[in-house]
Amino acid sequence: MQKMFDLLRLMRPHQWVKNTFVFTGLLFGHAWHDPAMVLKVILAFAAFCLVSSTIYILNDIVDIEQDRHHPKKRQRPLPSGKVTVAAAIGLALLLGTVGFVLAAWASKTVAIIVVCYALMNVAYSLWLKHVVILDVFIIATGFMLRILAGTLGVGVPPSQWLLLCGLMVTLFLGFSKRRAEIIALSDDKTAHRKVLEHYSPVLLDKMIVVTAAGLIMSYSLYTMNPETIRIHGTANLIYTVPFVLYGVFRYIYLLHQQSGGGDPSRDLVRDPHMLIVVVAWLAATILLIY
C-alpha cells in the first residue's frame, strides 16, 4: 500500500491543476454546449495529466542528486530511496503511452501538441533548464500549449488576448517560482539548480513586477475589447478585474511574507484567500458569460 502511495506521489497529481488551462476554450469559446467538443477537451486534459506526470518522473530521475540537497525535494520518493529508478522508468513508460493514446483520440492536432510538449520538456530537463530566462519561458510555453490544445486542438479559435494573458500569468508564476527557490535554498542554491546562480532577488523582483503589470493590463484590456463584448454579449467582465488584482497581490504577499510561490498548485489549495478569489473569479466569469 505504501509502495502505491509513493508511486502516486511520484506522479504529482496535485500538479494536474495546471492542466485546467486546457478548458480555457470551453469557457471563453462558448463551446460548452457541444458534447463531442467537451469530450475532446476532457481527453486532452487527461492526456496532459498523464504526460506531465511522465515528465515530472523523468525530471526527478535526472535531478535525483540535486534534489538530495534540497530541504523539501529530498523527501520525494526517488531522492529518498522509497522508489527505485527502474520502477520510476516503468511507470513513466506506462503513463506516457496511455497519455499519447488519449491525445490521439482527442484529435490529431492535440496529439501533435502533446508530442511537442513532451519533446520540449525533455529538452528542458536535459539542457534548457540551465539557460537563464529561457528556462522560465519554456515553462510558460508549456502552459500556452495546454491552451492551444483546448482551443486550436479541438476546433475552437483561440483568442489572441487570452493567449497574451496566459503568457503573462505563466511568466509571472515562473519568475515567482525562481524567487521562492532562491529564498528557500539560500547559499546552497546552485547545488540544486545551476541556473539560479544567474538570478538574483533584485533581478527577479523586477521581472515579477513587469509580468504582473502585463498580466493585469492584458486581462483588463481583454475585458473591455469590443470583440470580447460582442462574443460574450456583455460589457461587465470588467468587474472581474478586482479578483485578478487581489489574486496577483496576494500571491506576491505569499512569496515575500509567507515563504510561498515555490509551488503554485499547493499555494492555491493551502491559502484560503487564493482559493476563494480564484473560485469567486471563476463563478463571476461564468455568470456573466452564460
N, C-alpha and C positions, 0 to 999 in steps of 0.2 A: 504494500500500500504506500509506504514511504517512497519507494522507488518511482511509482507512478506520479506521486506528488512532485518529486524532484524533476521528472521529465516535463511535467506540466509547467513548473516554474521556468524551466529552460526555454519553453515556448513563449514566455512572457505574454500571456493572454490579456493582461491589463493594458498592454500597448495597442491592442486591437482597436481601442477607441480612436486612434489616429486614422484608421481606415474609414471612419464615418464621413470623411471628406468625399468618399465615393457617392454619397447620397445627395451631394450638392445639386446635381442635375435634376433629381426628382423634386426637390424642394423649390428651387428657383426657376426650373424649366417647365413647371406645370405639367409634369409627366406622371403624376401620382395616379391618374385615372386609368392608365393603361396597364393591365395586369401583366402582360408579356414584358413590358418595359421594366416594371417593378421586379419581376423575376430575374431579368438580366442583371439588374443592378445588385440584387442580393447575391447572385452568383459571383459577380465581380468583387463584391465586398468579401465574401468567403475566400475567394482566390487570393486576395491581397492579405487577408489574415494569415493564411497558411504559408504563403510565400514570404511574407515579412517575418514570420516565426522562423522559417528556414534561414533567412539572412541573419537574424539575431543569433541563431545557433552557430552559424559559420563565423560570425564576429567573435563570439565567445571562444571558439576554438583558436582563432588567430590571435586573440588578445589574452589568452589564458595566463601567460606570465605577467603581463602588465596589470591585469585585474587583481592578481595576488598582492599588489602593492596599494590597491585602492581600499580605503576604510570601509566602504559598503559593498563594492563589487566582489571582494574576496569571499563573501558569503554565498555567492551564486553557486549553482550545482557543479559547474566544471572546475573553477579555480579552487573550490573547497574539497574537490575529490569525490563528491557524492554521486556524480555521474561520470562514467568513463568517456574518453574521446570516441571510442568505437561506437558506443551506444548513441552518442550525440550525432555522429555521422549517419547512422542508420535512421534515426528519427528525422534528420534533415532531408534525406533522400525521399522518405515516405511523404512528408508534408509537402515538399516541393513538387513531387509527381502529382499528387491529388490537387494541389493548387493550380498547376498549369492545365490540368484536365477541366477543372471548373471554369477557368478563364476561357478556354476554347469553347465550352458550352455556352458561355455568355455571348461571345461573338469573336470573330477573327481579329477585329481591331483591339478588343480587350486583351486577347491573348498576346498580341504584339506589344501592347503597352506593358503588360505584366513581365514579358521577357525582357524588355528594355529596362524596367525597374530592377529586375534581378541582376542583369549584367552590370548596370550602373553601380549597384550596391556591392557586387563582387569587386569591381574596380576600386570602389571606395574603401573596402576592407583591406585590400592589398596595397593600395598606393595613395589614392586621392585624399584619404583622411589625414595625410601628413602635409597637405598643401594648404597653407593658411588662407582664410577667407573662402577659397573654393570648397573647402570641406563643408562649410555651412550651406553654401549654395547647392551642393549635392543633396544635402538633407532636404532643403526646400524643394528641389526638383522632384524628389520622391513624392511629396505631397501634391505637387502640380500634376504628376502622372496619375495620382488617385482621382483628382478632379476630372481629368481628361477621360479616364476610364468610365466614370459615371455620367459623362456628358457625350463627348465625341464617340466613345466606345459603344454606346447603346443608341446612338442616333439623336441625341439632344444637342442642339447647337450651344457651345459654351459661350458664356458672356465674358467679354474682354474685361469688364470691370471686376467681375468675380475672380477671374484669373489673377488680376493685379492684386486684389485683396488677399487672395490665397498666398501669393508670393510674399507679400509684406508680413502677413501673420506668421508664416513659417520661418522667414528670415529673423523676425523678432524673437521667436521661440528658440531658434538655433543659436543666435548670439547670446541669449539669456542662459542657455544651457552651458555654453563655454564659460560664461561669467561664473556660474554656480560651481563648475568644476574647479576653477582657479581658487575659489573661496574654500572649497572642501578639501582640496589636496595640498594647499599651502606650498611649502618648499619642495614637496615631492611630486609636483605636478607633471614634470617631464618623464618620470619613471612610468607613469600610467599612460599619458598621451603626449607624444613628442611635439605635436603641433601647438600645444599650449605654451611652449617657450617663445612662440612668435606673437602671442597675445599678451595684453596687459589689462588690468581692470579699467584704466582710463580709456584705452582704445575701445574696449568692448562696450563701455558705458556710452560712448559717442555713437557707436553703431546701433545700440539698442534704442537710443533716443531717435535716431534718423528713421529706423524701421517702424518704431511705434508711431511716430508722426505720419509716416507714409501710410500705415495701416488705417489710422483714424481718418485721414483726409480722403483716401481712396474709397473707404466704405461710405463716408458721408456724401461724397460726390456721386457714388453709385445710387444712393437712396434718392437723390434729387435729379438724377439723369432723366430726361424726357422719355427715353426708350424704356427705362425701368418702370416709370409711371404708366406707360402705355401697356406694357406686358402684364404687369400685376394689377392694373386697374385701380391703383391707389397712390396718392402722394404722401401717405402717412408713414412710410417706412423710415422717414427722418426721425421719428420718435423712438426708434430702436437704437439710435446713436448713443444716448446716455449709457445704455447697457454695455456697449463696446468700450466706451471711455472708462467706465468703472472697472471692467474686466482687465483692461490694459494696466491701469494704475494699480489695481490690486496685485497683479502678477509682479509688477516692479517692486511693490512693497514686500511681497513674499521673498523675492530674490535678495533684497538688501537687508531685510529685518528678520526674516524667519527661516533663513537658510534653504529657501525653496528655489525653484527654477531649474533644477537638475533633471527633473522628470515631469514634463507637463501632464502626462496621464495621471500620475499619482497626485500631483498638486490639485488637479481638477476634482478628484474623488475625496481627498483628505481635507481640503479647505472648504468649509461651508459657504463662504462668501463667493468663491469662484463657481461652485456648483450651482448655487441659487441664481447668480447672474447669467450663467450660460443657459439654464433652464428657462429663466424669465425672458431672455432674448429670443430663444427658440419659440417659446409659446407666443410671444408678441408678434414675431415674424409670421408664424403660421396663421394666427388670427387675422392679421392684416392682409396677407396674400390670399387666403382661402375665403 
